[in-house]
Amino acid sequence: MSDENNYSKEQNSDKALEENKAEAVVKEEAAEEMLEELTDVSSERIPFSRVIYSVFVDQVVLFALSGILLLITGFILKNVFYLYIKQVTAMYFLIYAVCNILYTLIMLGSKKNATVGYILGGFKISK
């Protein structure tokens, strides 16, 4: 009786091993297909108009963000430190330069791995 139980346990473990191997093969095939799709996407030509559109959208976002940060900075300086910004355009472009660097770094490091312009332009970027 115990021999029959041991035999059935061995058969069950063999079946489980075969199922695991089959799942591993399926996963490898899926990974290879995904890799082929990614290489296909990177080889397609991107129209210049989409690139210009995505850069334009990113710059509009940056100009708006810089303006909002300038207003917040001016409000804090005026109400907390009793200081005023005399050269508003110089301060605006300083904030814009810092935002331009940080925006790109933060957005490309996010989960979507793309800026707002890249997303609206339809670019697919892979890590």
VEXKOL-348056 format. One line per field, with one value per residue: x, y, z of N, C-alpha, C in turn; residue in three letters. Coordinates in nm, 4 decimals, decimal comma, always signed. Example, Ala and Ser with C-alpha at 12.3 -4.5 7.8 and 13.67 -1.06 7.14 Angstrom:
2
n.c1 = +1,3190|+1,2850 .
n.c2 = -0,5690|-0,2250 .
n.c3 = +0,7800|+0,7080 .
ca.c1 = +1,2300|+1,3670 .
ca.c2 = -0,4500|-0,1060 .
ca.c3 = +0,7800|+0,7140 .
c.c1 = +1,3200|+1,2900 .
c.c2 = -0,3300|+0,0030 .
c.c3 = +0,7800|+0,7870 .
resn = ALA|SER .
// end
This chain:
127
n.c1 = +0,0821|+0,1926|+0,3868|+0,2382|+0,1416|+0,3807|+0,4605|+0,2525|+0,2916|+0,5411|+0,4743|+0,3009|+0,4779|+0,6510|+0,4761|+0,4215|+0,6756|+0,7064|+0,4980|+0,5891|+0,8210|+0,7062|+0,5627|+0,7791|+0,8988|+0,6978|+0,6951|+0,9527|+0,9299|+0,7358|+0,8789|+1,0808|+0,9254|+0,8305|+1,0708|+1,1406|+0,9311|+0,9943|+1,2364|+1,1454|+0,9852|+1,1733|+1,3052|+1,1426|+1,0698|+1,0377|+0,8062|+0,8960|+0,7245|+0,5848|+0,7876|+0,8514|+0,6057|+0,5935|+0,8137|+0,7327|+0,5025|+0,6205|+0,7756|+0,5787|+0,4543|+0,6705|+0,7098|+0,4700|+0,4876|+0,7182|+0,6284|+0,4306|+0,5895|+0,7474|+0,5563|+0,4890|+0,7399|+0,7814|+0,5661|+0,6321|+0,8816|+0,7982|+0,6052|+0,7220|+0,9970|+0,9972|+1,0935|+1,1366|+1,1106|+1,3135|+1,4108|+1,2237|+1,2079|+1,4644|+1,4729|+1,2652|+1,3653|+1,5802|+1,4535|+1,3172|+1,5301|+1,6315|+1,4033|+1,3748|+1,5876|+1,5398|+1,2787|+1,2976|+1,4727|+1,3259|+1,0816|+1,1643|+1,2617|+1,0421|+0,7570|+0,6251|+0,8250|+0,8560|+0,8152|+0,5523|+0,5111|+0,6241|+0,4439|+0,1996|+0,2796|+0,2995|+0,5201|+0,7120|+0,9056|+1,1630|+1,3225 .
n.c2 = -0,1182|+0,1240|+0,1425|+0,1963|+0,4516|+0,5987|+0,5705|+0,7077|+0,9623|+1,0227|+1,0292|+1,2471|+1,4520|+1,4428|+1,5216|+1,7809|+1,8965|+1,8787|+2,0489|+2,2903|+2,3244|+2,3527|+2,5923|+2,7654|+2,7580|+2,8762|+3,1320|+3,2188|+3,2285|+3,4288|+3,6444|+3,6678|+3,7401|+3,9904|+4,1282|+4,1311|+4,2925|+4,5350|+4,5965|+4,6281|+4,8562|+5,0530|+5,0730|+5,2006|+5,4923|+5,8209|+6,0761|+6,4131|+6,6184|+6,5178|+6,5085|+6,7813|+6,8687|+6,7314|+6,8425|+7,1100|+7,0928|+7,0098|+7,2388|+7,4343|+7,3355|+7,3636|+7,6454|+7,7305|+7,6014|+7,7253|+7,9906|+7,9629|+7,8782|+8,1096|+8,2968|+8,1820|+8,1911|+8,4719|+8,5465|+8,4185|+8,5409|+8,8076|+8,8039|+8,6642|+8,7305|+8,9977|+9,0980|+9,1989|+9,0983|+9,2406|+9,2191|+9,0659|+8,9185|+8,8100|+8,6466|+8,4765|+8,3376|+8,2125|+8,0376|+7,8934|+7,7666|+7,5938|+7,4383|+7,3199|+7,1410|+6,9738|+6,8830|+6,7165|+6,5169|+6,4122|+6,3311|+6,1424|+5,9525|+5,8493|+5,6235|+5,5995|+5,6710|+5,8881|+6,2205|+6,4720|+6,5668|+6,3582|+6,1548|+6,2581|+6,2862|+6,0277|+5,8602|+5,5663|+5,4608|+5,2593|+5,1054 .
n.c3 = +0,0000|+0,0810|-0,1109|-0,3383|-0,2752|-0,2632|-0,5281|-0,6624|-0,5569|-0,6651|-0,9346|-0,9348|-0,8595|-1,0770|-1,2807|-1,1945|-1,2223|-1,5009|-1,5800|-1,4739|-1,6269|-1,8792|-1,8416|-1,8010|-2,0529|-2,2068|-2,0930|-2,1620|-2,4420|-2,4649|-2,3608|-2,5537|-2,7756|-2,6892|-2,6774|-2,9475|-3,0438|-2,9218|-3,0449|-3,3022|-3,2771|-3,2176|-3,4557|-3,6349|-3,8300|-3,7083|-3,7539|-3,8273|-3,7554|-3,5349|-3,3462|-3,3179|-3,2192|-2,9700|-2,8345|-2,8287|-2,6652|-2,4245|-2,3684|-2,3334|-2,1043|-1,9290|-1,9319|-1,8136|-1,5627|-1,4639|-1,4429|-1,2451|-1,0289|-1,0036|-0,9166|-0,6690|-0,5395|-0,5347|-0,3714|-0,1281|-0,0700|-0,0404|+0,1692|+0,3815|+0,4096|+0,3528|+0,1103|-0,2318|-0,5755|-0,8013|-1,0647|-1,2588|-1,5003|-1,5224|-1,2967|-1,3634|-1,5902|-1,4721|-1,2950|-1,4898|-1,6258|-1,4286|-1,3818|-1,6337|-1,6486|-1,4221|-1,4713|-1,6997|-1,6032|-1,3852|-1,5023|-1,6968|-1,5309|-1,4089|-1,3634|-1,6115|-1,7801|-1,9536|-2,0814|-2,0664|-2,3243|-2,4777|-2,4229|-2,5250|-2,7867|-2,8678|-2,8402|-2,7798|-2,5308|-2,4180|-2,1414 .
ca.c1 = +0,0000|+0,2803|+0,4546|+0,1476|+0,1389|+0,5077|+0,4586|+0,1612|+0,3566|+0,6458|+0,4081|+0,2509|+0,5908|+0,6985|+0,3807|+0,4416|+0,7994|+0,6801|+0,4153|+0,6761|+0,9071|+0,6229|+0,5377|+0,9032|+0,9168|+0,5999|+0,7421|+1,0687|+0,8796|+0,6700|+0,9843|+1,1449|+0,8327|+0,8310|+1,1977|+1,1304|+0,8431|+1,0672|+1,3343|+1,0705|+0,9403|+1,2867|+1,3560|+1,0532|+1,1038|+0,9446|+0,7872|+0,9526|+0,6165|+0,5560|+0,8972|+0,8312|+0,4874|+0,6251|+0,9025|+0,6503|+0,4182|+0,7080|+0,8156|+0,4611|+0,4419|+0,7793|+0,6824|+0,3632|+0,5418|+0,8106|+0,5470|+0,3688|+0,6959|+0,7858|+0,4537|+0,5044|+0,8643|+0,7569|+0,4768|+0,7083|+0,9804|+0,7308|+0,5319|+0,8029|+1,1242|+0,9749|+1,1783|+1,0672|+1,1918|+1,3252|+1,4282|+1,1314|+1,2409|+1,5870|+1,4348|+1,1822|+1,4487|+1,6598|+1,3638|+1,2910|+1,6477|+1,6355|+1,2889|+1,3995|+1,6761|+1,4753|+1,1601|+1,3385|+1,5260|+1,2205|+0,9826|+1,2227|+1,2852|+0,9145|+0,7076|+0,5932|+0,9517|+0,8346|+0,7619|+0,4152|+0,5189|+0,6471|+0,3197|+0,1034|+0,3326|+0,2859|+0,6482|+0,7270|+1,0449|+1,1883|+1,4434 .
ca.c2 = +0,0000|+0,2408|+0,1507|+0,2624|+0,5928|+0,6572|+0,5763|+0,8153|+1,0882|+1,0456|+1,0675|+1,3832|+1,5448|+1,4474|+1,6031|+1,9199|+1,9412|+1,8979|+2,1694|+2,4052|+2,3408|+2,4044|+2,7337|+2,8386|+2,7709|+2,9743|+3,2637|+3,2552|+3,2656|+3,5592|+3,7443|+3,6860|+3,8160|+4,1286|+4,1866|+4,1562|+4,4073|+4,6554|+4,6306|+4,6761|+4,9932|+5,1442|+5,0863|+5,2784|+5,6340|+5,9094|+6,1985|+6,5334|+6,6984|+6,4640|+6,5493|+6,9237|+6,8783|+6,6869|+6,9423|+7,2278|+7,0650|+7,0128|+7,3768|+7,5033|+7,2885|+7,4239|+7,7883|+7,7433|+7,5612|+7,8302|+8,1046|+7,9315|+7,8818|+8,2494|+8,3574|+8,1275|+8,2476|+8,6129|+8,5533|+8,3815|+8,6459|+8,9297|+8,7888|+8,6067|+8,8009|+9,1386|+9,1302|+9,2006|+9,0609|+9,3595|+9,1769|+8,9532|+8,8329|+8,7348|+8,5420|+8,3818|+8,2509|+8,1294|+7,9292|+7,8134|+7,6828|+7,4880|+7,3499|+7,2461|+7,0285|+6,8823|+6,8251|+6,6055|+6,4088|+6,3507|+6,2643|+6,0237|+5,8543|+5,8070|+5,4935|+5,6028|+5,6897|+5,9816|+6,3514|+6,4927|+6,5772|+6,2254|+6,0783|+6,3119|+6,2626|+5,8864|+5,7913|+5,4517|+5,4577|+5,1431|+5,1137 .
ca.c3 = +0,0000|+0,0869|-0,2403|-0,4313|-0,2379|-0,3060|-0,6739|-0,7049|-0,5204|-0,7642|-1,0585|-0,9170|-0,8614|-1,2152|-1,3559|-1,1537|-1,2853|-1,6432|-1,5938|-1,4485|-1,7441|-1,9875|-1,8112|-1,8229|-2,1971|-2,2533|-2,0488|-2,2449|-2,5743|-2,4522|-2,3431|-2,6836|-2,8597|-2,6424|-2,7184|-3,0914|-3,0613|-2,8829|-3,1477|-3,4174|-3,2499|-3,2232|-3,5914|-3,7204|-3,8431|-3,6400|-3,8321|-3,7668|-3,6974|-3,4013|-3,2581|-3,2897|-3,1335|-2,8340|-2,7748|-2,8040|-2,5480|-2,3070|-2,3401|-2,2790|-1,9658|-1,8520|-1,9150|-1,7147|-1,4333|-1,4196|-1,4016|-1,1154|-0,9280|-0,9841|-0,8316|-0,5331|-0,4848|-0,5040|-0,2558|-0,0077|-0,0409|+0,0029|+0,2947|+0,4886|+0,4265|+0,3172|-0,0038|-0,3597|-0,6912|-0,8858|-1,2042|-1,2700|-1,6151|-1,4911|-1,2014|-1,4373|-1,6736|-1,3812|-1,2526|-1,6088|-1,6535|-1,3274|-1,4084|-1,7563|-1,6156|-1,3279|-1,5341|-1,7854|-1,5199|-1,3042|-1,5869|-1,7595|-1,4262|-1,3516|-1,4093|-1,7548|-1,8503|-2,0632|-2,0458|-2,1141|-2,4701|-2,5345|-2,4111|-2,6213|-2,9206|-2,8996|-2,8414|-2,6915|-2,4868|-2,3334|-2,0580 .
c.c1 = +0,0861|+0,3582|+0,3686|+0,1427|+0,2665|+0,5117|+0,3699|+0,2202|+0,4654|+0,5855|+0,3572|+0,3647|+0,6493|+0,6065|+0,3992|+0,5685|+0,7793|+0,5968|+0,4994|+0,7685|+0,8290|+0,5922|+0,6618|+0,9281|+0,8217|+0,6446|+0,8620|+1,0247|+0,8129|+0,7729|+1,0557|+1,0562|+0,8304|+0,9594|+1,1976|+1,0420|+0,9155|+1,1696|+1,2647|+1,0278|+1,0563|+1,3378|+1,2644|+1,0930|+0,9944|+0,9299|+0,8356|+0,8447|+0,5790|+0,6634|+0,8802|+0,7131|+0,5207|+0,7166|+0,8237|+0,5637|+0,5026|+0,7475|+0,6993|+0,4401|+0,5482|+0,7580|+0,5742|+0,4130|+0,6359|+0,7349|+0,4826|+0,4733|+0,7454|+0,6855|+0,4661|+0,6284|+0,8457|+0,6682|+0,5505|+0,8081|+0,9140|+0,6705|+0,6154|+0,9265|+1,1144|+1,0715|+1,0935|+1,1637|+1,1950|+1,3361|+1,3485|+1,1708|+1,3672|+1,5555|+1,3508|+1,2687|+1,5443|+1,5767|+1,3349|+1,4072|+1,6553|+1,5227|+1,3128|+1,4877|+1,6041|+1,3543|+1,1976|+1,3902|+1,4170|+1,1224|+1,0389|+1,2553|+1,1571|+0,8724|+0,6809|+0,7169|+0,9359|+0,7851|+0,6196|+0,4136|+0,5412|+0,5182|+0,2182|+0,1493|+0,3258|+0,4174|+0,6458|+0,8745|+1,0626|+1,3194|+1,5385 .
c.c2 = +0,1239|+0,2561|+0,2224|+0,4127|+0,6628|+0,6720|+0,6906|+0,9515|+1,1242|+1,0898|+1,2114|+1,4848|+1,5554|+1,5339|+1,7514|+1,9769|+1,9679|+2,0238|+2,2948|+2,4312|+2,3994|+2,5526|+2,8177|+2,8593|+2,8758|+3,1153|+3,3101|+3,2988|+3,4025|+3,6706|+3,7714|+3,7661|+3,9634|+4,1987|+4,2184|+4,2774|+4,5368|+4,6947|+4,6802|+4,8212|+5,0902|+5,1646|+5,1691|+5,4257|+5,7182|+6,0358|+6,3218|+6,6184|+6,6492|+6,5047|+6,6952|+6,9422|+6,8403|+6,7864|+7,0687|+7,2090|+7,0692|+7,1556|+7,4588|+7,4634|+7,3542|+7,5731|+7,8105|+7,7087|+7,6675|+7,9540|+8,0829|+7,9358|+8,0242|+8,3209|+8,3105|+8,1850|+8,3938|+8,6304|+8,5225|+8,4903|+8,7715|+8,9143|+8,7340|+8,6918|+8,9505|+9,1847|+9,1251|+9,1578|+9,1817|+9,3225|+9,0480|+8,8607|+8,7497|+8,6197|+8,4345|+8,2862|+8,1663|+8,0104|+7,8362|+7,7181|+7,5657|+7,3874|+7,2640|+7,1246|+6,9261|+6,8123|+6,7022|+6,4881|+6,3368|+6,2728|+6,1391|+5,9155|+5,8020|+5,6712|+5,4915|+5,6234|+5,7823|+6,1147|+6,3629|+6,5001|+6,4433|+6,1432|+6,1261|+6,2917|+6,1173|+5,8106|+5,6758|+5,4405|+5,3396|+5,1630|+5,0053 .
c.c3 = +0,0000|-0,0436|-0,3430|-0,4024|-0,2833|-0,4580|-0,7233|-0,6687|-0,6208|-0,8972|-1,0498|-0,9218|-1,0023|-1,3015|-1,3228|-1,2167|-1,4342|-1,6670|-1,5723|-1,5668|-1,8607|-1,9655|-1,8360|-1,9720|-2,2533|-2,2147|-2,1310|-2,3841|-2,5704|-2,4374|-2,4754|-2,7784|-2,8200|-2,6842|-2,8675|-3,1188|-3,0276|-2,9881|-3,2731|-3,3978|-3,2640|-3,3655|-3,6813|-3,7199|-3,7787|-3,7234|-3,7546|-3,6997|-3,5582|-3,3018|-3,2187|-3,1951|-2,9893|-2,7631|-2,7403|-2,6799|-2,4207|-2,2700|-2,2837|-2,1327|-1,8787|-1,8301|-1,8093|-1,5747|-1,3774|-1,3732|-1,2666|-1,0048|-0,9020|-0,8949|-0,6866|-0,4664|-0,4472|-0,3826|-0,1260|+0,0287|+0,0150|+0,1416|+0,4096|+0,5157|+0,3945|+0,2071|-0,1311|-0,4702|-0,7839|-1,0332|-1,2258|-1,3857|-1,5894|-1,3963|-1,2714|-1,5185|-1,5905|-1,3349|-1,3702|-1,6386|-1,5552|-1,3521|-1,5318|-1,7296|-1,5285|-1,3890|-1,6178|-1,7025|-1,4429|-1,3918|-1,6551|-1,6574|-1,3641|-1,4082|-1,5588|-1,8396|-1,9705|-2,0089|-2,1005|-2,2671|-2,5371|-2,5329|-2,5148|-2,7655|-2,9629|-2,9070|-2,7429|-2,6568|-2,3944|-2,2586|-2,0956 .
resn = MET|SER|ASP|GLU|ASN|ASN|TYR|SER|LYS|GLU|GLN|ASN|SER|ASP|LYS|ALA|LEU|GLU|GLU|ASN|LYS|ALA|GLU|ALA|VAL|VAL|LYS|GLU|GLU|ALA|ALA|GLU|GLU|MET|LEU|GLU|GLU|LEU|THR|ASP|VAL|SER|SER|GLU|ARG|ILE|PRO|PHE|SER|ARG|VAL|ILE|TYR|SER|VAL|PHE|VAL|ASP|GLN|VAL|VAL|LEU|PHE|ALA|LEU|SER|GLY|ILE|LEU|LEU|LEU|ILE|THR|GLY|PHE|ILE|LEU|LYS|ASN|VAL|PHE|TYR|LEU|TYR|ILE|LYS|GLN|VAL|THR|ALA|MET|TYR|PHE|LEU|ILE|TYR|ALA|VAL|CYS|ASN|ILE|LEU|TYR|THR|LEU|ILE|MET|LEU|GLY|SER|LYS|LYS|ASN|ALA|THR|VAL|GLY|TYR|ILE|LEU|GLY|GLY|PHE|LYS|ILE|SER|LYS .
// end
